[in-house]
Amino acid sequence: MGDGASIGVGSPAPDFTAESTQGRIRLSNYKGKSVVLYFYVKDMTPGCTVQSIGIKDSMERIRALGAEVIGISSDDLESHKRFAAKYGLNFPLVSDADNSISKAYGVFNEEKGRARRVTFIIDRDGVIRHIMNRVDVKSHADDVIDMLKKLQ
């Protein structure tokens, strides 16, 4: 794997600044909250849509656990804005058009030219506490909530 191969549980989460559907965001500005950083494959595809709606419908429960969610894929910002508007997504979607963030996290799929579906749970201090490599799109939100509870 690329530059991010050494990333694992206990590693500091690589910081990034990027454009999102909710303006420019910087990961390190979330210190003091847990962050669910989920890489997904592509806007408007069936699996990613199910996954993203699941997160949207669970945001109150996620925020009640002191966490925020950032979705990220290599789609451009316009695509993200259409996706967020169509499904009423209530969390930022980051455009990783140059794949620099997915490479930093070691989730870039060279063959497909975009990120794999992987979720990172980052603690209040910016340290990766859990990595979900096998994401079930239907239970993703519940799996995230269960893990946030475990990590508290």
C-alpha positions as a Markdown table, in Angstrom:
| # | Residue | x | y | z |
|---|---|---|---|---|
| 1 | Met | 0.0 | 0.0 | 0.0 |
| 2 | Gly | 1.0 | 3.6 | -0.5 |
| 3 | Asp | 2.2 | 6.3 | 1.9 |
| 4 | Gly | -0.5 | 5.5 | 4.5 |
| 5 | Ala | 0.5 | 1.9 | 5.0 |
| 6 | Ser | 1.9 | 2.6 | 8.5 |
| 7 | Ile | -1.4 | 4.0 | 9.7 |
| 8 | Gly | -3.1 | 1.9 | 12.3 |
| 9 | Val | -4.9 | 1.9 | 15.6 |
| 10 | Gly | -3.0 | 4.1 | 18.0 |
| 11 | Ser | -1.6 | 6.3 | 15.1 |
| 12 | Pro | -2.3 | 10.0 | 15.0 |
| 13 | Ala | -5.0 | 10.6 | 12.3 |
| 14 | Pro | -3.4 | 12.4 | 9.4 |
| 15 | Asp | -4.6 | 16.0 | 9.4 |
| 16 | Phe | -6.1 | 17.5 | 6.3 |
| 17 | Thr | -7.9 | 20.6 | 5.2 |
| 18 | Ala | -10.4 | 20.2 | 2.4 |
| 19 | Glu | -13.5 | 21.5 | 0.7 |
| 20 | Ser | -16.7 | 19.9 | 1.9 |
| 21 | Thr | -20.5 | 20.4 | 1.4 |
| 22 | Gln | -20.4 | 22.4 | 4.6 |
| 23 | Gly | -17.5 | 24.6 | 3.6 |
| 24 | Arg | -13.7 | 24.2 | 4.1 |
| 25 | Ile | -13.0 | 21.9 | 7.0 |
| 26 | Arg | -9.8 | 20.9 | 8.8 |
| 27 | Leu | -9.7 | 17.6 | 10.8 |
| 28 | Ser | -7.6 | 19.0 | 13.6 |
| 29 | Asn | -10.4 | 21.6 | 14.3 |
| 30 | Tyr | -12.5 | 18.7 | 15.6 |
| 31 | Lys | -10.1 | 18.1 | 18.6 |
| 32 | Gly | -12.2 | 17.5 | 21.7 |
| 33 | Lys | -14.8 | 15.4 | 19.8 |
| 34 | Ser | -14.6 | 12.0 | 18.4 |
| 35 | Val | -14.7 | 11.8 | 14.6 |
| 36 | Val | -16.1 | 9.1 | 12.4 |
| 37 | Leu | -14.3 | 9.4 | 9.1 |
| 38 | Tyr | -15.8 | 7.2 | 6.6 |
| 39 | Phe | -14.3 | 6.7 | 3.1 |
| 40 | Tyr | -16.9 | 5.6 | 0.6 |
| 41 | Val | -16.6 | 4.7 | -3.0 |
| 42 | Lys | -18.9 | 6.9 | -5.0 |
| 43 | Asp | -21.8 | 9.3 | -4.7 |
| 44 | Met | -25.3 | 8.0 | -5.8 |
| 45 | Thr | -24.3 | 4.3 | -6.0 |
| 46 | Pro | -26.6 | 1.9 | -4.2 |
| 47 | Gly | -24.3 | 0.8 | -1.4 |
| 48 | Cys | -22.9 | 4.3 | -0.6 |
| 49 | Thr | -26.5 | 5.7 | -0.6 |
| 50 | Val | -27.7 | 3.1 | 1.9 |
| 51 | Gln | -24.6 | 3.7 | 4.0 |
| 52 | Ser | -24.9 | 7.5 | 4.0 |
| 53 | Ile | -28.7 | 7.5 | 4.7 |
| 54 | Gly | -28.0 | 5.2 | 7.6 |
| 55 | Ile | -25.5 | 7.7 | 9.1 |
| 56 | Lys | -27.9 | 10.6 | 8.4 |
| 57 | Asp | -30.7 | 8.8 | 10.3 |
| 58 | Ser | -28.4 | 8.1 | 13.2 |
| 59 | Met | -26.7 | 11.5 | 13.6 |
| 60 | Glu | -28.6 | 12.4 | 16.8 |
| 61 | Arg | -27.4 | 9.2 | 18.4 |
| 62 | Ile | -23.8 | 9.7 | 17.1 |
| 63 | Arg | -23.7 | 13.3 | 18.3 |
| 64 | Ala | -25.1 | 12.2 | 21.7 |
| 65 | Leu | -21.9 | 10.1 | 22.0 |
| 66 | Gly | -19.7 | 13.2 | 21.4 |
| 67 | Ala | -18.9 | 12.4 | 17.9 |
| 68 | Glu | -19.1 | 14.0 | 14.5 |
| 69 | Val | -19.1 | 12.4 | 11.1 |
| 70 | Ile | -17.2 | 13.2 | 7.9 |
| 71 | Gly | -17.9 | 11.3 | 4.7 |
| 72 | Ile | -15.2 | 11.3 | 2.1 |
| 73 | Ser | -14.8 | 10.2 | -1.5 |
| 74 | Ser | -12.9 | 11.2 | -4.6 |
| 75 | Asp | -16.0 | 12.7 | -6.2 |
| 76 | Asp | -15.9 | 16.4 | -6.8 |
| 77 | Leu | -17.7 | 19.0 | -4.7 |
| 78 | Glu | -20.5 | 19.5 | -7.2 |
| 79 | Ser | -21.3 | 15.7 | -7.1 |
| 80 | His | -21.2 | 15.7 | -3.3 |
| 81 | Lys | -23.6 | 18.7 | -3.1 |
| 82 | Arg | -26.1 | 16.9 | -5.4 |
| 83 | Phe | -25.8 | 13.7 | -3.3 |
| 84 | Ala | -26.2 | 15.6 | 0.0 |
| 85 | Ala | -29.1 | 17.6 | -1.3 |
| 86 | Lys | -30.9 | 14.6 | -2.8 |
| 87 | Tyr | -30.8 | 12.6 | 0.5 |
| 88 | Gly | -30.7 | 15.4 | 3.0 |
| 89 | Leu | -27.3 | 14.4 | 4.4 |
| 90 | Asn | -26.7 | 16.3 | 7.7 |
| 91 | Phe | -22.9 | 16.0 | 7.9 |
| 92 | Pro | -20.1 | 17.2 | 5.6 |
| 93 | Leu | -19.0 | 15.3 | 2.6 |
| 94 | Val | -15.3 | 16.0 | 1.7 |
| 95 | Ser | -14.1 | 16.0 | -1.9 |
| 96 | Asp | -10.8 | 14.1 | -2.1 |
| 97 | Ala | -10.5 | 14.7 | -5.9 |
| 98 | Asp | -6.7 | 14.2 | -5.9 |
| 99 | Asn | -6.9 | 11.2 | -3.6 |
| 100 | Ser | -4.3 | 12.7 | -1.3 |
| 101 | Ile | -6.4 | 12.0 | 1.8 |
| 102 | Ser | -7.3 | 8.4 | 0.9 |
| 103 | Lys | -3.6 | 7.8 | 0.2 |
| 104 | Ala | -2.6 | 9.4 | 3.6 |
| 105 | Tyr | -5.0 | 6.9 | 5.3 |
| 106 | Gly | -3.8 | 4.0 | 3.2 |
| 107 | Val | -7.2 | 3.3 | 1.7 |
| 108 | Phe | -6.6 | 4.3 | -1.9 |
| 109 | Asn | -7.4 | 1.5 | -4.4 |
| 110 | Glu | -4.9 | 1.8 | -7.2 |
| 111 | Glu | -6.9 | -0.4 | -9.6 |
| 112 | Lys | -10.1 | 1.6 | -9.3 |
| 113 | Gly | -8.5 | 5.0 | -8.8 |
| 114 | Arg | -10.5 | 5.8 | -5.7 |
| 115 | Ala | -10.9 | 5.0 | -2.0 |
| 116 | Arg | -12.0 | 1.7 | -0.6 |
| 117 | Arg | -14.9 | 1.6 | 1.8 |
| 118 | Val | -13.1 | 2.0 | 5.2 |
| 119 | Thr | -14.2 | 3.8 | 8.4 |
| 120 | Phe | -11.9 | 5.3 | 11.0 |
| 121 | Ile | -12.9 | 6.2 | 14.5 |
| 122 | Ile | -10.7 | 9.0 | 15.8 |
| 123 | Asp | -10.7 | 10.0 | 19.4 |
| 124 | Arg | -10.9 | 13.5 | 21.0 |
| 125 | Asp | -7.1 | 13.7 | 20.9 |
| 126 | Gly | -6.9 | 13.0 | 17.2 |
| 127 | Val | -5.7 | 9.4 | 17.6 |
| 128 | Ile | -7.2 | 6.5 | 15.5 |
| 129 | Arg | -9.0 | 4.2 | 17.9 |
| 130 | His | -10.7 | 1.8 | 15.5 |
| 131 | Ile | -10.6 | 0.9 | 11.8 |
| 132 | Met | -13.5 | -0.8 | 10.1 |
| 133 | Asn | -12.1 | -2.5 | 7.0 |
| 134 | Arg | -15.1 | -4.7 | 6.4 |
| 135 | Val | -18.1 | -2.3 | 6.3 |
| 136 | Asp | -21.6 | -3.6 | 6.0 |
| 137 | Val | -23.5 | -0.7 | 4.4 |
| 138 | Lys | -26.8 | -1.7 | 6.0 |
| 139 | Ser | -25.5 | -1.9 | 9.6 |
| 140 | His | -22.7 | 0.6 | 9.3 |
| 141 | Ala | -24.3 | 3.3 | 11.4 |
| 142 | Asp | -25.2 | 0.8 | 14.2 |
| 143 | Asp | -21.7 | -0.7 | 14.0 |
| 144 | Val | -20.3 | 2.8 | 14.4 |
| 145 | Ile | -22.5 | 3.6 | 17.4 |
| 146 | Asp | -21.6 | 0.3 | 19.1 |
| 147 | Met | -17.9 | 1.1 | 18.6 |
| 148 | Leu | -18.3 | 4.6 | 19.9 |
| 149 | Lys | -19.9 | 3.3 | 23.1 |
| 150 | Lys | -17.2 | 0.7 | 23.5 |
| 151 | Leu | -14.5 | 3.3 | 23.2 |
| 152 | Gln | -16.0 | 5.8 | 25.7 |
